[in-house]
């Protein structure tokens, strides 16, 4: 396997979700002897130039990537990080996978279940549909205090 791309920082559940997907990707990387690239994409509003300086978002992205890189290093997995700015996150992830020749994308999903149905979200849907490589979607267990709605 050439490379594993791991987009981070998009899940509503925050660092726990990112930590889980980092560990999963590192386990797969160790097994396949593949390097990992952790990616954080900053979504830039259309009211700003795509290369606008966004210090708060950049700082948050740097923290997310440093946390992932530190965990990969602890697990003995070679890794690198990438911070990108784009109008849309899904296409940016797919473009990064193409540019890096990734063989696998490991993405966290944080499904919205409030409506009583299961939706994985626009970003993960886009990546699953358009990625040039295999995609593994990881979902955290649902919290015990919020059981899934029952089917009708």
C-alpha positions as a Markdown table, in Angstrom:
| # | Residue | x | y | z |
|---|---|---|---|---|
| 1 | Unk | 0.0 | 0.0 | 0.0 |
| 2 | Unk | 1.4 | 3.4 | -1.0 |
| 3 | Unk | -0.3 | 5.8 | 1.4 |
| 4 | Unk | -3.2 | 6.3 | 3.8 |
| 5 | Unk | -4.9 | 9.7 | 3.8 |
| 6 | Unk | -6.7 | 10.6 | 7.1 |
| 7 | Unk | -8.9 | 13.7 | 7.0 |
| 8 | Unk | -9.3 | 15.1 | 10.6 |
| 9 | Unk | -11.3 | 17.8 | 12.4 |
| 10 | Unk | -14.6 | 17.6 | 10.7 |
| 11 | Unk | -16.5 | 15.4 | 13.2 |
| 12 | Unk | -19.0 | 17.1 | 15.6 |
| 13 | Unk | -17.8 | 14.8 | 18.3 |
| 14 | Unk | -14.4 | 16.4 | 18.2 |
| 15 | Unk | -11.1 | 14.9 | 19.4 |
| 16 | Unk | -12.5 | 11.5 | 20.5 |
| 17 | Unk | -13.6 | 10.8 | 17.0 |
| 18 | Unk | -10.3 | 12.0 | 15.6 |
| 19 | Unk | -8.3 | 10.0 | 18.1 |
| 20 | Unk | -10.2 | 6.8 | 17.1 |
| 21 | Unk | -9.7 | 7.3 | 13.4 |
| 22 | Unk | -6.0 | 8.1 | 13.9 |
| 23 | Unk | -5.5 | 4.8 | 15.9 |
| 24 | Unk | -7.4 | 2.9 | 13.2 |
| 25 | Unk | -5.3 | 4.4 | 10.4 |
| 26 | Unk | -2.1 | 3.7 | 12.3 |
| 27 | Unk | -3.1 | 0.1 | 12.9 |
| 28 | Unk | -3.7 | -0.3 | 9.2 |
| 29 | Unk | -0.5 | 1.5 | 8.3 |
| 30 | Unk | 1.6 | -0.8 | 10.6 |
| 31 | Unk | 0.0 | -3.9 | 9.0 |
| 32 | Unk | 0.6 | -2.7 | 5.5 |
| 33 | Unk | 3.8 | -0.8 | 6.1 |
| 34 | Unk | 2.3 | 2.3 | 4.6 |
| 35 | Unk | 2.9 | 5.9 | 5.6 |
| 36 | Unk | 0.0 | 8.0 | 6.8 |
| 37 | Unk | -0.9 | 11.6 | 5.9 |
| 38 | Unk | -3.1 | 13.4 | 8.3 |
| 39 | Unk | -5.1 | 16.2 | 6.5 |
| 40 | Unk | -7.1 | 19.1 | 7.9 |
| 41 | Unk | -9.1 | 21.2 | 5.5 |
| 42 | Unk | -10.2 | 24.7 | 6.5 |
| 43 | Unk | -13.4 | 25.6 | 4.7 |
| 44 | Unk | -13.1 | 29.2 | 3.5 |
| 45 | Unk | -16.3 | 31.2 | 3.2 |
| 46 | Unk | -17.1 | 32.5 | -0.3 |
| 47 | Unk | -17.0 | 36.1 | 1.0 |
| 48 | Unk | -13.2 | 35.7 | 1.4 |
| 49 | Unk | -10.4 | 34.8 | -1.0 |
| 50 | Unk | -9.6 | 31.1 | -0.8 |
| 51 | Unk | -6.1 | 31.9 | 0.3 |
| 52 | Unk | -7.3 | 34.3 | 3.0 |
| 53 | Unk | -5.3 | 34.3 | 6.3 |
| 54 | Unk | -7.5 | 32.6 | 8.9 |
| 55 | Unk | -5.3 | 32.5 | 12.0 |
| 56 | Unk | -7.9 | 31.0 | 14.4 |
| 57 | Unk | -8.8 | 28.2 | 12.0 |
| 58 | Unk | -5.1 | 27.6 | 11.1 |
| 59 | Unk | -4.2 | 27.4 | 14.8 |
| 60 | Unk | -7.0 | 24.8 | 15.4 |
| 61 | Unk | -5.9 | 22.8 | 12.3 |
| 62 | Unk | -2.3 | 22.8 | 13.5 |
| 63 | Unk | -3.3 | 21.6 | 16.9 |
| 64 | Unk | -5.4 | 18.8 | 15.4 |
| 65 | Unk | -2.6 | 17.7 | 13.1 |
| 66 | Unk | 0.1 | 17.9 | 15.9 |
| 67 | Unk | -2.1 | 15.7 | 18.1 |
| 68 | Unk | -2.4 | 13.1 | 15.3 |
| 69 | Unk | 1.3 | 13.2 | 14.4 |
| 70 | Unk | 2.2 | 12.7 | 18.1 |
| 71 | Unk | 0.0 | 9.7 | 18.4 |
| 72 | Unk | 1.4 | 8.2 | 15.1 |
| 73 | Unk | 4.9 | 8.7 | 16.4 |
| 74 | Unk | 4.0 | 7.1 | 19.7 |
| 75 | Unk | 2.7 | 4.1 | 17.7 |
| 76 | Unk | 5.8 | 4.0 | 15.6 |
| 77 | Unk | 4.0 | 4.9 | 12.3 |
| 78 | Unk | 5.7 | 7.2 | 9.8 |
| 79 | Unk | 3.4 | 10.2 | 9.1 |
| 80 | Unk | 3.2 | 13.6 | 7.7 |
| 81 | Unk | 0.6 | 16.3 | 7.9 |
| 82 | Unk | -1.1 | 18.7 | 5.5 |
| 83 | Unk | -3.2 | 21.7 | 6.1 |
| 84 | Unk | -5.3 | 23.0 | 3.2 |
| 85 | Unk | -7.8 | 25.7 | 2.6 |
| 86 | Unk | -10.7 | 25.2 | 0.2 |
| 87 | Unk | -14.3 | 26.2 | -0.5 |
| 88 | Unk | -15.6 | 22.7 | -0.1 |
| 89 | Unk | -14.0 | 20.0 | 2.2 |
| 90 | Unk | -15.1 | 16.9 | 0.3 |
| 91 | Unk | -13.5 | 17.8 | -3.0 |
| 92 | Unk | -10.4 | 19.0 | -1.2 |
| 93 | Unk | -10.0 | 15.5 | 0.4 |
| 94 | Unk | -10.5 | 13.8 | -2.9 |
| 95 | Unk | -8.0 | 16.1 | -4.6 |
| 96 | Unk | -5.4 | 15.4 | -1.9 |
| 97 | Unk | -5.9 | 11.7 | -2.3 |
| 98 | Unk | -5.3 | 12.0 | -6.1 |
| 99 | Unk | -2.3 | 14.3 | -5.6 |
| 100 | Unk | -0.7 | 11.9 | -3.1 |
| 101 | Unk | -1.6 | 8.7 | -4.9 |
| 102 | Unk | -3.4 | 7.5 | -1.8 |
| 103 | Unk | -4.5 | 3.8 | -1.8 |
| 104 | Unk | -6.9 | 4.4 | 1.2 |
| 105 | Unk | -8.8 | 7.1 | 2.9 |
| 106 | Unk | -9.8 | 6.5 | 6.5 |
| 107 | Unk | -12.6 | 9.0 | 7.3 |
| 108 | Unk | -14.6 | 9.5 | 10.4 |
| 109 | Unk | -18.4 | 9.8 | 10.1 |
| 110 | Unk | -20.7 | 11.4 | 12.6 |
| 111 | Unk | -24.2 | 10.5 | 11.5 |
| 112 | Unk | -27.1 | 12.7 | 12.1 |
| 113 | Unk | -29.9 | 10.6 | 13.7 |
| 114 | Unk | -32.1 | 13.3 | 15.0 |
| 115 | Unk | -34.6 | 12.9 | 12.1 |
| 116 | Unk | -34.9 | 9.2 | 12.9 |
| 117 | Unk | -33.0 | 8.2 | 9.8 |
| 118 | Unk | -29.2 | 7.6 | 9.3 |
| 119 | Unk | -27.3 | 10.2 | 7.2 |
| 120 | Unk | -23.5 | 10.1 | 7.1 |
| 121 | Unk | -23.1 | 13.8 | 6.0 |
| 122 | Unk | -22.2 | 15.6 | 2.8 |
| 123 | Unk | -18.4 | 15.4 | 3.2 |
| 124 | Unk | -18.2 | 11.6 | 3.8 |
| 125 | Unk | -20.8 | 11.0 | 1.1 |
| 126 | Unk | -18.8 | 13.1 | -1.4 |
| 127 | Unk | -15.6 | 11.2 | -0.5 |
| 128 | Unk | -17.2 | 7.8 | -0.7 |
| 129 | Unk | -18.7 | 8.7 | -4.1 |
| 130 | Unk | -15.7 | 10.4 | -5.7 |
| 131 | Unk | -12.5 | 8.9 | -4.1 |
| 132 | Unk | -10.1 | 7.3 | -6.5 |
| 133 | Unk | -9.2 | 4.7 | -3.9 |
| 134 | Unk | -10.7 | 2.5 | -1.2 |
| 135 | Unk | -12.4 | 4.3 | 1.7 |
| 136 | Unk | -13.0 | 3.1 | 5.2 |
| 137 | Unk | -15.6 | 5.1 | 7.2 |
| 138 | Unk | -15.4 | 4.9 | 11.0 |
| 139 | Unk | -18.3 | 5.7 | 13.3 |
| 140 | Unk | -18.0 | 6.0 | 17.0 |
| 141 | Unk | -20.4 | 4.1 | 19.2 |
| 142 | Unk | -23.5 | 6.0 | 20.0 |
| 143 | Unk | -23.6 | 7.5 | 23.4 |
| 144 | Unk | -25.5 | 5.3 | 26.0 |
| 145 | Unk | -27.6 | 8.3 | 27.1 |
| 146 | Unk | -29.0 | 8.9 | 23.6 |
| 147 | Unk | -30.3 | 5.6 | 22.2 |
| 148 | Unk | -31.1 | 5.4 | 18.5 |
| 149 | Unk | -34.7 | 6.1 | 17.5 |
| 150 | Unk | -36.8 | 3.0 | 17.0 |
| 151 | Unk | -37.9 | 2.2 | 13.5 |
| 152 | Unk | -41.6 | 2.6 | 12.7 |
